[in-house]
């Protein structure tokens, strides 16, 4: 199924690609057909702040991780022009701003990974993954995700 039809079926809408927050490239092509997306936070409709295990629940964190992935996909689409070119989600890293006694970072990261699974299925959509607890993230955001995708070099 066409990825845009799948998104419509699932009620998934991409936001505008997030603006850069510093001196870096939002998306960097390398190795011929690999695209690395810099870390994206969960901000879509308004500010999101807090620490998992303190002000933010696991369930809220999963929603935020999904929003991060929507921003990742928006940045990827802006760079490659068409998400139908995506062959595989290769790797994601999800950073979770965590209270000292919070240890459910993988459960939070599932929010973003679940979206990839829904859109591309298990073979192409489930990446290798790391979920890392951190003390602080820019702007006090609770979650940030970076990703690596394999993209077809020829447009569909």
C-alpha atoms as an extended CHARMM CRD file, in Angstrom:
* protein
*
       156  EXT
         1         1  UNK       CA              0.0000000000        0.0000000000        0.0000000000  PROA      1               0.0000000000
         2         2  UNK       CA              1.1670000000        3.5240000000       -0.7430000000  PROA      2               0.0000000000
         3         3  UNK       CA              2.5750000000        5.1650000000        2.4110000000  PROA      3               0.0000000000
         4         4  UNK       CA              0.3960000000        8.2510000000        1.9820000000  PROA      4               0.0000000000
         5         5  UNK       CA             -2.7360000000        6.0900000000        1.6390000000  PROA      5               0.0000000000
         6         6  UNK       CA             -1.6430000000        4.2060000000        4.7550000000  PROA      6               0.0000000000
         7         7  UNK       CA             -1.1830000000        7.4810000000        6.6310000000  PROA      7               0.0000000000
         8         8  UNK       CA             -4.6340000000        8.6370000000        5.5640000000  PROA      8               0.0000000000
         9         9  UNK       CA             -6.1450000000        5.2830000000        6.6230000000  PROA      9               0.0000000000
        10        10  UNK       CA             -4.5110000000        5.6230000000       10.0580000000  PROA      10              0.0000000000
        11        11  UNK       CA             -5.4050000000        9.3090000000       10.4370000000  PROA      11              0.0000000000
        12        12  UNK       CA             -1.7260000000       10.2750000000       10.5230000000  PROA      12              0.0000000000
        13        13  UNK       CA             -0.8610000000       13.8020000000        9.3900000000  PROA      13              0.0000000000
        14        14  UNK       CA              2.6770000000       15.0740000000        9.2330000000  PROA      14              0.0000000000
        15        15  UNK       CA              3.3600000000       18.4710000000       10.7540000000  PROA      15              0.0000000000
        16        16  UNK       CA              5.5460000000       21.0030000000        8.9930000000  PROA      16              0.0000000000
        17        17  UNK       CA              9.1840000000       19.9960000000        9.2460000000  PROA      17              0.0000000000
        18        18  UNK       CA             10.6050000000       21.3800000000       12.4940000000  PROA      18              0.0000000000
        19        19  UNK       CA             12.8350000000       24.4300000000       12.3370000000  PROA      19              0.0000000000
        20        20  UNK       CA             16.4790000000       23.9210000000       13.1940000000  PROA      20              0.0000000000
        21        21  UNK       CA             17.4910000000       24.9290000000       16.6830000000  PROA      21              0.0000000000
        22        22  UNK       CA             21.1540000000       25.5750000000       15.9730000000  PROA      22              0.0000000000
        23        23  UNK       CA             24.0320000000       25.1480000000       13.5620000000  PROA      23              0.0000000000
        24        24  UNK       CA             23.4770000000       21.6820000000       12.0830000000  PROA      24              0.0000000000
        25        25  UNK       CA             21.8310000000       19.9060000000        9.1970000000  PROA      25              0.0000000000
        26        26  UNK       CA             18.3310000000       18.5750000000        9.9240000000  PROA      26              0.0000000000
        27        27  UNK       CA             18.9040000000       15.7260000000        7.4790000000  PROA      27              0.0000000000
        28        28  UNK       CA             22.2250000000       14.4610000000        6.1600000000  PROA      28              0.0000000000
        29        29  UNK       CA             22.5610000000       12.0200000000        3.2550000000  PROA      29              0.0000000000
        30        30  UNK       CA             25.5030000000        9.6260000000        3.3630000000  PROA      30              0.0000000000
        31        31  UNK       CA             26.6200000000        6.2670000000        2.0060000000  PROA      31              0.0000000000
        32        32  UNK       CA             24.5700000000        6.6440000000       -1.1710000000  PROA      32              0.0000000000
        33        33  UNK       CA             21.0870000000        5.9510000000        0.1380000000  PROA      33              0.0000000000
        34        34  UNK       CA             21.1530000000        6.5360000000        3.8950000000  PROA      34              0.0000000000
        35        35  UNK       CA             19.6140000000        9.6100000000        5.4990000000  PROA      35              0.0000000000
        36        36  UNK       CA             20.3310000000       10.6140000000        9.0730000000  PROA      36              0.0000000000
        37        37  UNK       CA             17.7020000000       12.8250000000       10.7360000000  PROA      37              0.0000000000
        38        38  UNK       CA             18.9650000000       14.9890000000       13.5900000000  PROA      38              0.0000000000
        39        39  UNK       CA             17.1670000000       14.8170000000       16.9090000000  PROA      39              0.0000000000
        40        40  UNK       CA             13.5630000000       16.0070000000       16.8310000000  PROA      40              0.0000000000
        41        41  UNK       CA             11.4880000000       16.8690000000       19.8570000000  PROA      41              0.0000000000
        42        42  UNK       CA              7.7590000000       16.4030000000       20.4080000000  PROA      42              0.0000000000
        43        43  UNK       CA              6.6940000000       20.0070000000       19.8380000000  PROA      43              0.0000000000
        44        44  UNK       CA              3.9420000000       20.1760000000       17.2060000000  PROA      44              0.0000000000
        45        45  UNK       CA              1.0490000000       22.2700000000       18.5310000000  PROA      45              0.0000000000
        46        46  UNK       CA              2.6730000000       23.9730000000       21.4860000000  PROA      46              0.0000000000
        47        47  UNK       CA              5.2880000000       23.7020000000       24.2240000000  PROA      47              0.0000000000
        48        48  UNK       CA              5.9040000000       20.3300000000       25.8370000000  PROA      48              0.0000000000
        49        49  UNK       CA              8.0880000000       20.0690000000       28.9330000000  PROA      49              0.0000000000
        50        50  UNK       CA              8.8350000000       17.7670000000       31.8280000000  PROA      50              0.0000000000
        51        51  UNK       CA             10.7440000000       14.7980000000       33.1120000000  PROA      51              0.0000000000
        52        52  UNK       CA              9.5670000000       11.1900000000       32.8150000000  PROA      52              0.0000000000
        53        53  UNK       CA              8.8960000000        9.7000000000       36.2190000000  PROA      53              0.0000000000
        54        54  UNK       CA              8.2150000000       13.1370000000       37.6830000000  PROA      54              0.0000000000
        55        55  UNK       CA              5.8770000000       15.4650000000       35.7350000000  PROA      55              0.0000000000
        56        56  UNK       CA              5.3210000000       13.1020000000       32.7720000000  PROA      56              0.0000000000
        57        57  UNK       CA              3.8340000000        9.5850000000       32.8000000000  PROA      57              0.0000000000
        58        58  UNK       CA              4.9580000000        6.6970000000       30.5990000000  PROA      58              0.0000000000
        59        59  UNK       CA              1.7260000000        7.0080000000       28.5920000000  PROA      59              0.0000000000
        60        60  UNK       CA              2.3070000000       10.7220000000       28.0040000000  PROA      60              0.0000000000
        61        61  UNK       CA              5.9060000000        9.9430000000       27.0940000000  PROA      61              0.0000000000
        62        62  UNK       CA              4.7170000000        7.4800000000       24.4530000000  PROA      62              0.0000000000
        63        63  UNK       CA              2.5000000000       10.1770000000       22.9340000000  PROA      63              0.0000000000
        64        64  UNK       CA              5.4830000000       12.5350000000       22.9240000000  PROA      64              0.0000000000
        65        65  UNK       CA              7.7380000000        9.8840000000       21.3480000000  PROA      65              0.0000000000
        66        66  UNK       CA              5.1410000000        9.4570000000       18.5950000000  PROA      66              0.0000000000
        67        67  UNK       CA              5.1370000000       13.2380000000       18.0680000000  PROA      67              0.0000000000
        68        68  UNK       CA              8.9470000000       13.1400000000       17.8520000000  PROA      68              0.0000000000
        69        69  UNK       CA              8.6640000000       10.4980000000       15.1300000000  PROA      69              0.0000000000
        70        70  UNK       CA              6.1230000000       12.5990000000       13.2310000000  PROA      70              0.0000000000
        71        71  UNK       CA              8.6690000000       15.4310000000       13.2780000000  PROA      71              0.0000000000
        72        72  UNK       CA             11.4160000000       13.0230000000       12.1490000000  PROA      72              0.0000000000
        73        73  UNK       CA              9.2470000000       11.8930000000        9.2250000000  PROA      73              0.0000000000
        74        74  UNK       CA              8.4090000000       15.5000000000        8.3370000000  PROA      74              0.0000000000
        75        75  UNK       CA             12.1320000000       16.3380000000        8.2290000000  PROA      75              0.0000000000
        76        76  UNK       CA             12.8170000000       13.2380000000        6.1300000000  PROA      76              0.0000000000
        77        77  UNK       CA             10.0120000000       14.0600000000        3.6980000000  PROA      77              0.0000000000
        78        78  UNK       CA             11.3100000000       17.6150000000        3.3350000000  PROA      78              0.0000000000
        79        79  UNK       CA             14.7760000000       16.2580000000        2.4960000000  PROA      79              0.0000000000
        80        80  UNK       CA             13.8560000000       13.4130000000        0.1240000000  PROA      80              0.0000000000
        81        81  UNK       CA             10.6030000000       14.8040000000       -1.2830000000  PROA      81              0.0000000000
        82        82  UNK       CA              8.5260000000       11.6400000000       -1.0320000000  PROA      82              0.0000000000
        83        83  UNK       CA              8.1430000000        9.0840000000        1.7730000000  PROA      83              0.0000000000
        84        84  UNK       CA              7.3390000000        6.4240000000       -0.8310000000  PROA      84              0.0000000000
        85        85  UNK       CA             11.1000000000        6.2990000000       -1.3470000000  PROA      85              0.0000000000
        86        86  UNK       CA             11.6720000000        4.9370000000        2.1780000000  PROA      86              0.0000000000
        87        87  UNK       CA             12.9210000000        1.3550000000        2.0060000000  PROA      87              0.0000000000
        88        88  UNK       CA             13.6290000000        0.8280000000        5.6840000000  PROA      88              0.0000000000
        89        89  UNK       CA             13.7730000000        2.4670000000        9.0800000000  PROA      89              0.0000000000
        90        90  UNK       CA             17.3190000000        1.4060000000        9.9890000000  PROA      90              0.0000000000
        91        91  UNK       CA             17.9740000000        2.8200000000       13.4640000000  PROA      91              0.0000000000
        92        92  UNK       CA             16.4150000000        5.2010000000       15.9590000000  PROA      92              0.0000000000
        93        93  UNK       CA             17.7390000000        6.5910000000       19.1940000000  PROA      93              0.0000000000
        94        94  UNK       CA             15.2510000000        7.9870000000       21.6760000000  PROA      94              0.0000000000
        95        95  UNK       CA             16.4890000000       10.1870000000       24.4780000000  PROA      95              0.0000000000
        96        96  UNK       CA             14.1880000000       10.3580000000       27.5030000000  PROA      96              0.0000000000
        97        97  UNK       CA             14.5910000000       13.1310000000       30.0630000000  PROA      97              0.0000000000
        98        98  UNK       CA             14.2370000000       10.9950000000       33.1730000000  PROA      98              0.0000000000
        99        99  UNK       CA             13.9710000000       11.2890000000       36.9170000000  PROA      99              0.0000000000
       100       100  UNK       CA             16.8290000000        9.4750000000       38.6730000000  PROA      100             0.0000000000
       101       101  UNK       CA             14.6300000000        6.5010000000       39.5650000000  PROA      101             0.0000000000
       102       102  UNK       CA             12.8730000000        6.1850000000       36.1710000000  PROA      102             0.0000000000
       103       103  UNK       CA             13.8360000000        3.0710000000       34.2070000000  PROA      103             0.0000000000
       104       104  UNK       CA             11.1240000000        2.6930000000       31.5480000000  PROA      104             0.0000000000
       105       105  UNK       CA             12.8580000000        4.4650000000       28.6620000000  PROA      105             0.0000000000
       106       106  UNK       CA             12.1890000000        1.5410000000       26.2460000000  PROA      106             0.0000000000
       107       107  UNK       CA              8.4460000000        1.7390000000       26.9640000000  PROA      107             0.0000000000
       108       108  UNK       CA              8.5070000000        5.4570000000       26.1530000000  PROA      108             0.0000000000
       109       109  UNK       CA             10.4480000000        4.8480000000       22.9130000000  PROA      109             0.0000000000
       110       110  UNK       CA              7.7510000000        2.3750000000       21.8530000000  PROA      110             0.0000000000
       111       111  UNK       CA              5.5060000000        5.3530000000       21.0450000000  PROA      111             0.0000000000
       112       112  UNK       CA              7.6890000000        6.3080000000       18.0770000000  PROA      112             0.0000000000
       113       113  UNK       CA              8.5710000000        2.7770000000       17.0400000000  PROA      113             0.0000000000
       114       114  UNK       CA              4.8830000000        1.8190000000       17.0050000000  PROA      114             0.0000000000
       115       115  UNK       CA              4.2130000000        4.5330000000       14.4230000000  PROA      115             0.0000000000
       116       116  UNK       CA              6.9310000000        3.1600000000       12.1230000000  PROA      116             0.0000000000
       117       117  UNK       CA              5.5110000000       -0.3470000000       12.5340000000  PROA      117             0.0000000000
       118       118  UNK       CA              1.9990000000        0.8650000000       11.6780000000  PROA      118             0.0000000000
       119       119  UNK       CA              3.2100000000        2.7090000000        8.5830000000  PROA      119             0.0000000000
       120       120  UNK       CA              5.7350000000        0.2860000000        7.0620000000  PROA      120             0.0000000000
       121       121  UNK       CA              5.1200000000       -3.0480000000        8.7680000000  PROA      121             0.0000000000
       122       122  UNK       CA              7.5670000000       -5.1940000000       10.7010000000  PROA      122             0.0000000000
       123       123  UNK       CA             10.2000000000       -5.8370000000        8.0460000000  PROA      123             0.0000000000
       124       124  UNK       CA             10.7330000000       -2.2620000000        6.8480000000  PROA      124             0.0000000000
       125       125  UNK       CA              9.3190000000       -0.3710000000        9.8290000000  PROA      125             0.0000000000
       126       126  UNK       CA             10.9890000000       -1.9070000000       12.8780000000  PROA      126             0.0000000000
       127       127  UNK       CA             14.4580000000       -0.3860000000       13.2490000000  PROA      127             0.0000000000
       128       128  UNK       CA             17.2670000000       -1.2870000000       15.5660000000  PROA      128             0.0000000000
       129       129  UNK       CA             16.8530000000        1.0210000000       18.5360000000  PROA      129             0.0000000000
       130       130  UNK       CA             18.3460000000        2.5580000000       21.6270000000  PROA      130             0.0000000000
       131       131  UNK       CA             16.3580000000        4.2190000000       24.4070000000  PROA      131             0.0000000000
       132       132  UNK       CA             18.5510000000        6.3320000000       26.6400000000  PROA      132             0.0000000000
       133       133  UNK       CA             17.7040000000        8.1230000000       29.8610000000  PROA      133             0.0000000000
       134       134  UNK       CA             19.2470000000       11.5730000000       30.1520000000  PROA      134             0.0000000000
       135       135  UNK       CA             19.3480000000       14.2600000000       32.8190000000  PROA      135             0.0000000000
       136       136  UNK       CA             18.2670000000       17.1370000000       30.5610000000  PROA      136             0.0000000000
       137       137  UNK       CA             17.1180000000       17.8710000000       27.0190000000  PROA      137             0.0000000000
       138       138  UNK       CA             16.9690000000       21.2010000000       25.1560000000  PROA      138             0.0000000000
       139       139  UNK       CA             14.0300000000       23.3660000000       26.2000000000  PROA      139             0.0000000000
       140       140  UNK       CA             13.1660000000       20.8870000000       28.9590000000  PROA      140             0.0000000000
       141       141  UNK       CA             11.4410000000       18.6460000000       26.3810000000  PROA      141             0.0000000000
       142       142  UNK       CA             10.7080000000       15.1590000000       27.7500000000  PROA      142             0.0000000000
       143       143  UNK       CA             11.7150000000       13.1450000000       24.6540000000  PROA      143             0.0000000000
       144       144  UNK       CA             13.9150000000       13.5540000000       21.5800000000  PROA      144             0.0000000000
       145       145  UNK       CA             14.3960000000       11.0940000000       18.7130000000  PROA      145             0.0000000000
       146       146  UNK       CA             17.0060000000       10.8390000000       15.9780000000  PROA      146             0.0000000000
       147       147  UNK       CA             16.8020000000        8.3420000000       13.1250000000  PROA      147             0.0000000000
       148       148  UNK       CA             18.5170000000        6.6900000000       10.1890000000  PROA      148             0.0000000000
       149       149  UNK       CA             16.5450000000        5.6260000000        7.0970000000  PROA      149             0.0000000000
       150       150  UNK       CA             17.4230000000        3.7580000000        3.9200000000  PROA      150             0.0000000000
       151       151  UNK       CA             15.8720000000        5.5650000000        0.9930000000  PROA      151             0.0000000000
       152       152  UNK       CA             15.5640000000        4.4630000000       -2.6310000000  PROA      152             0.0000000000
       153       153  UNK       CA             17.7850000000        6.6120000000       -4.8280000000  PROA      153             0.0000000000
       154       154  UNK       CA             15.1260000000        6.6790000000       -7.5530000000  PROA      154             0.0000000000
       155       155  UNK       CA             11.8110000000        8.4490000000       -7.0470000000  PROA      155             0.0000000000
       156       156  UNK       CA              8.7070000000        6.2170000000       -7.3190000000  PROA      156             0.0000000000
